[in-house]
């Protein structure tokens, strides 16, 4: 298998999630094999891996909500960071999202990750005056709450 960017497949689950564990991106609430397979089915050719031979050493998941593009799970194995892999994956995901019609691409990073923020700022991203709120549901919860 060649080196470089390839489309992520369901067969990549074990390697991709091992990489995400290595860089502290896995797991989050309700993320399992089923979530993974549905996510890559929805994102099509915007879910990407970087392969060194047959081994996955980088990922980027692009998503399109019909209005904006989103970048999730940009990750590079620690021993391959600072070799241009993250930049190449980001550029490829951006190009694919723009081809779908995205005129803006959003992403989220943890506030305590200044290295990631600097990476994205060097690539033209800027802080947005938006605060992200979230509501999590445990597996099996319906999400319905009683009115008060």
C-alpha positions as CSV (number, residue, x, y, z in Angstrom):
1,X,0.0,0.0,0.0
2,X,1.3,3.5,-0.9
3,X,2.2,6.3,1.5
4,X,-0.2,9.2,1.7
5,X,-3.8,10.2,1.9
6,X,-6.6,7.6,1.5
7,X,-10.3,7.5,2.3
8,X,-11.1,6.1,5.7
9,X,-13.0,2.8,5.7
10,X,-14.7,0.6,8.3
11,X,-11.7,-1.7,8.2
12,X,-9.6,1.1,9.6
13,X,-11.5,1.1,12.9
14,X,-8.9,-0.6,15.1
15,X,-5.9,1.4,13.8
16,X,-7.8,4.7,13.8
17,X,-9.1,4.3,17.3
18,X,-5.7,3.2,18.5
19,X,-4.2,6.4,17.1
20,X,-7.0,8.5,18.7
21,X,-6.3,6.8,22.1
22,X,-2.5,7.6,21.7
23,X,-3.3,11.3,21.2
24,X,-6.1,11.4,23.9
25,X,-9.0,11.8,21.4
26,X,-10.9,8.5,22.1
27,X,-13.4,7.6,23.3
28,X,-16.0,10.2,23.9
29,X,-19.7,9.7,24.9
30,X,-21.3,6.9,22.8
31,X,-18.4,6.6,20.4
32,X,-18.0,2.9,19.4
33,X,-17.6,0.9,16.3
34,X,-21.2,1.6,15.3
35,X,-20.7,5.3,15.7
36,X,-17.5,5.1,13.7
37,X,-19.1,3.2,10.8
38,X,-22.1,5.6,10.6
39,X,-19.7,8.6,10.8
40,X,-17.6,7.5,7.9
41,X,-20.7,6.5,5.9
42,X,-22.1,10.1,6.3
43,X,-18.8,11.9,5.5
44,X,-18.0,9.8,2.4
45,X,-14.6,10.9,0.9
46,X,-14.1,13.6,3.6
47,X,-13.0,11.0,6.2
48,X,-9.3,10.6,5.6
49,X,-6.3,8.7,6.8
50,X,-2.6,9.0,6.1
51,X,-0.9,5.7,5.6
52,X,2.7,4.8,5.9
53,X,2.6,1.7,3.9
54,X,-0.4,-0.2,5.4
55,X,-0.2,1.6,8.8
56,X,-2.5,4.5,9.7
57,X,-0.5,7.4,11.2
58,X,-2.9,10.3,10.6
59,X,-6.6,11.1,10.4
60,X,-9.0,13.9,9.5
61,X,-12.7,13.7,9.4
62,X,-14.5,16.4,7.4
63,X,-18.3,16.8,7.7
64,X,-20.8,18.9,5.8
65,X,-24.0,20.0,7.5
66,X,-25.4,21.7,4.4
67,X,-24.3,25.1,5.5
68,X,-20.8,24.8,6.9
69,X,-18.0,22.3,6.8
70,X,-16.5,20.9,10.0
71,X,-13.2,19.3,10.7
72,X,-13.1,16.6,13.4
73,X,-10.4,14.3,14.6
74,X,-7.3,15.7,13.0
75,X,-4.7,13.5,14.6
76,X,-1.1,12.5,13.8
77,X,0.9,9.8,15.5
78,X,3.3,11.4,17.9
79,X,6.4,10.0,16.1
80,X,5.2,11.5,12.8
81,X,4.1,14.9,14.0
82,X,5.9,17.9,12.5
83,X,6.4,16.2,9.1
84,X,3.5,17.9,7.2
85,X,1.0,15.1,7.6
86,X,-1.5,17.1,9.6
87,X,-1.2,20.0,7.1
88,X,-1.8,17.7,4.2
89,X,-4.8,16.0,5.8
90,X,-6.3,19.4,6.7
91,X,-5.8,20.8,3.2
92,X,-7.4,17.6,1.6
93,X,-10.4,17.7,3.9
94,X,-10.8,21.5,3.3
95,X,-10.7,20.9,-0.5
96,X,-13.3,18.1,-0.4
97,X,-15.6,20.2,1.8
98,X,-15.2,23.3,-0.5
99,X,-16.1,21.0,-3.5
100,X,-19.3,20.1,-1.7
101,X,-20.2,23.8,-1.3
102,X,-18.7,24.8,2.1
103,X,-17.9,28.5,2.3
104,X,-16.8,28.3,5.9
105,X,-15.2,25.5,7.8
106,X,-15.4,25.3,11.6
107,X,-13.6,23.2,14.1
108,X,-13.4,22.9,17.8
109,X,-10.3,22.5,20.0
110,X,-9.9,22.2,23.7
111,X,-8.9,25.5,25.4
112,X,-6.0,23.8,27.1
113,X,-4.5,22.8,23.8
114,X,-2.5,25.8,22.6
115,X,-0.4,23.7,20.2
116,X,-3.5,22.8,18.2
117,X,-4.7,26.4,18.3
118,X,-1.4,27.6,16.9
119,X,-1.4,24.9,14.2
120,X,-4.8,26.1,12.9
121,X,-4.0,29.8,13.2
122,X,-0.9,29.3,11.0
123,X,-3.2,27.7,8.4
124,X,-5.7,30.7,8.3
125,X,-8.2,29.8,11.0
126,X,-9.2,32.4,13.5
127,X,-11.0,32.5,16.9
128,X,-14.7,32.8,16.6
129,X,-16.8,34.8,19.1
130,X,-19.0,31.7,19.6
131,X,-19.2,29.7,22.8
132,X,-19.9,26.1,22.4
133,X,-22.5,24.5,24.7
134,X,-23.2,20.8,24.9
135,X,-25.7,18.4,26.2
136,X,-24.7,14.8,26.6
137,X,-26.9,11.8,26.7
138,X,-25.9,8.5,28.2
139,X,-26.4,5.5,26.0
140,X,-30.0,4.4,26.2
141,X,-31.4,7.8,27.3
142,X,-34.0,9.3,25.0
143,X,-33.0,12.9,25.6
144,X,-36.6,13.9,26.5
145,X,-36.7,16.1,29.6
146,X,-39.8,17.0,31.5
147,X,-41.0,20.6,31.3
148,X,-40.8,22.7,34.5
